[in-house]
């Protein structure tokens, strides 16, 4: 199900990572209530994330003004909030893919690892394995712990994100006794 590019709405054209996080909060509010600028002109049920919501997120995250900046912690937090707000999905997995790639982009860049521009890294055509770290070498433990903490106990499982974190945590230097408390890696 292809969706057209979302129209332009004031406040949703980010000029920085901070304004992108604010724009993502507007998308989150639309997912929660089914109302607002990102849902205008279409039927949108509360707590549902659809293809247009995922397109809004992608458009915000890949805006030209921030394309070369790594995904920020505030943007990553906003995406986790959208994920938690959506109890129903009708986006054919696009948001799940976007979330996993954005979190990997943030985690890698926060660890000082090189990341491609957002338009490449977050594209549905770009496999996450082609650029994201697939082992813990160079990934900061605190970044992994943050991701694991955000994912812990979530009712919805993002398979791509869980697989990436399980791979990284599984080969990291953390004691294995800490693994169950950090993340439920059941897929």
C-alpha positions as CSV (number, residue, x, y, z in Angstrom):
1,X,0.0,0.0,0.0
2,X,1.9,3.0,-1.2
3,X,1.2,6.4,0.3
4,X,1.7,9.8,-1.1
5,X,4.1,12.2,0.4
6,X,2.5,14.1,3.3
7,X,1.7,17.7,2.6
8,X,3.7,20.5,4.2
9,X,2.4,21.7,7.6
10,X,4.0,24.5,9.6
11,X,6.0,23.1,12.5
12,X,6.7,19.9,10.7
13,X,9.6,21.0,8.6
14,X,12.6,20.6,10.9
15,X,15.5,22.9,10.8
16,X,17.4,21.0,13.6
17,X,17.3,17.8,15.6
18,X,15.4,19.6,18.3
19,X,12.7,20.8,16.0
20,X,12.5,17.3,14.4
21,X,11.9,15.8,17.9
22,X,9.1,18.4,18.4
23,X,7.6,17.5,15.0
24,X,7.7,13.8,15.9
25,X,5.8,14.7,19.1
26,X,3.0,16.1,16.9
27,X,2.9,12.8,15.0
28,X,2.7,11.0,18.3
29,X,-0.2,13.1,19.5
30,X,-2.0,12.4,16.2
31,X,-1.5,8.7,16.7
32,X,-2.8,8.9,20.3
33,X,-5.9,11.0,19.6
34,X,-6.6,10.4,15.9
35,X,-6.7,14.2,15.5
36,X,-4.3,17.0,14.6
37,X,-2.4,18.3,11.7
38,X,-0.9,14.9,10.7
39,X,-4.3,13.2,10.5
40,X,-6.3,16.0,8.9
41,X,-8.4,15.1,5.9
42,X,-8.4,11.4,6.5
43,X,-10.1,8.9,8.8
44,X,-7.6,8.1,11.6
45,X,-8.5,6.0,14.7
46,X,-6.9,6.8,18.0
47,X,-3.9,4.6,18.9
48,X,-3.4,3.4,15.3
49,X,-0.3,4.0,13.4
50,X,-0.9,3.9,9.6
51,X,1.3,4.3,6.5
52,X,0.8,8.1,6.5
53,X,2.0,8.3,10.1
54,X,5.1,6.3,9.1
55,X,5.6,8.6,6.1
56,X,5.4,11.7,8.3
57,X,8.1,10.2,10.6
58,X,10.3,9.4,7.6
59,X,9.8,12.8,6.1
60,X,10.6,14.6,9.4
61,X,13.7,12.4,10.0
62,X,15.1,12.9,6.5
63,X,14.5,16.6,6.1
64,X,17.3,18.2,4.1
65,X,18.3,20.5,7.0
66,X,19.2,17.5,9.2
67,X,20.1,14.8,6.7
68,X,23.8,14.8,7.5
69,X,23.3,15.0,11.3
70,X,23.1,11.8,13.3
71,X,19.7,10.9,14.8
72,X,19.6,12.6,18.2
73,X,18.6,11.1,21.5
74,X,15.5,13.4,21.6
75,X,14.4,12.1,18.2
76,X,15.0,8.5,19.2
77,X,13.0,9.0,22.4
78,X,10.2,10.5,20.4
79,X,10.2,7.5,18.1
80,X,10.0,5.2,21.1
81,X,7.0,7.2,22.3
82,X,5.2,6.8,19.0
83,X,5.9,3.1,19.1
84,X,4.4,2.9,22.6
85,X,1.4,5.0,21.6
86,X,0.4,2.8,18.7
87,X,-1.5,-0.2,19.8
88,X,-2.5,-1.1,16.2
89,X,-0.4,-1.0,13.1
90,X,-1.5,-0.6,9.5
91,X,1.7,0.5,7.9
92,X,3.1,-2.8,6.5
93,X,6.1,-2.7,8.8
94,X,7.5,0.7,7.6
95,X,7.5,2.2,11.1
96,X,9.2,-0.8,12.6
97,X,11.9,-0.6,10.0
98,X,12.3,3.1,10.4
99,X,12.5,2.8,14.2
100,X,15.2,0.1,14.1
101,X,17.3,2.1,11.7
102,X,16.9,5.4,13.5
103,X,17.9,3.8,16.9
104,X,20.9,2.0,15.2
105,X,21.9,5.4,13.7
106,X,21.7,7.1,17.0
107,X,23.5,4.3,18.9
108,X,26.3,4.1,16.4
109,X,26.8,7.8,16.2
110,X,26.6,8.2,20.0
111,X,29.4,5.6,20.1
112,X,31.6,7.6,17.7
113,X,31.1,5.2,14.8
114,X,30.5,6.6,11.3
115,X,27.0,6.6,10.0
116,X,25.6,7.4,6.5
117,X,23.3,10.3,5.8
118,X,19.8,9.8,7.1
119,X,18.3,9.6,3.6
120,X,20.5,6.5,3.0
121,X,20.4,4.9,6.5
122,X,16.7,5.3,7.0
123,X,15.6,4.4,3.5
124,X,13.4,1.3,3.2
125,X,15.6,0.2,0.3
126,X,18.8,0.2,2.5
127,X,19.3,-2.9,4.5
128,X,20.3,-2.1,8.1
129,X,23.0,-4.7,7.9
130,X,24.8,-2.6,5.2
131,X,25.8,0.1,7.6
132,X,24.7,-0.6,11.3
133,X,27.2,-2.2,13.7
134,X,26.6,-5.9,13.8
135,X,28.9,-6.5,16.8
136,X,29.7,-4.6,19.9
137,X,33.2,-3.5,18.8
138,X,33.2,0.3,19.2
139,X,29.6,0.5,20.5
140,X,29.4,2.2,23.9
141,X,27.9,0.1,26.7
142,X,25.8,3.0,28.0
143,X,24.2,3.4,24.5
144,X,23.4,-0.3,24.5
145,X,22.0,-0.1,28.0
146,X,19.8,2.9,27.0
147,X,18.3,1.0,24.0
148,X,17.8,-2.2,26.1
149,X,16.1,-0.2,28.9
150,X,13.7,1.5,26.4
151,X,12.8,-1.8,24.9
152,X,12.4,-3.7,28.1
153,X,8.8,-5.0,28.8
154,X,7.3,-3.6,25.6
155,X,4.2,-5.4,24.5
156,X,5.0,-5.0,20.9
157,X,8.2,-6.5,19.6
158,X,10.3,-4.7,17.0
159,X,12.0,-7.8,15.5
160,X,14.7,-5.8,13.6
161,X,15.6,-3.7,16.6
162,X,15.5,-6.7,19.0
163,X,17.7,-8.8,16.7
164,X,20.2,-5.9,16.4
165,X,20.4,-5.4,20.2
166,X,20.5,-9.1,20.9
167,X,23.5,-9.4,18.5
168,X,25.3,-6.5,20.0
169,X,24.6,-7.4,23.6
170,X,25.3,-11.0,23.0
171,X,28.9,-10.4,22.0
172,X,29.6,-7.4,24.3
173,X,31.7,-7.5,27.4
174,X,28.7,-7.2,29.7
175,X,28.4,-10.1,32.1
176,X,25.8,-12.5,30.9
177,X,24.0,-12.3,34.2
178,X,23.0,-8.7,33.3
179,X,21.4,-9.7,30.0
180,X,18.0,-10.8,31.2
181,X,17.5,-7.6,33.3
182,X,18.5,-5.4,30.3
183,X,16.2,-6.9,27.6
184,X,13.8,-9.6,26.9
185,X,15.3,-11.0,23.7
186,X,12.4,-13.3,22.9
187,X,11.5,-12.9,19.2
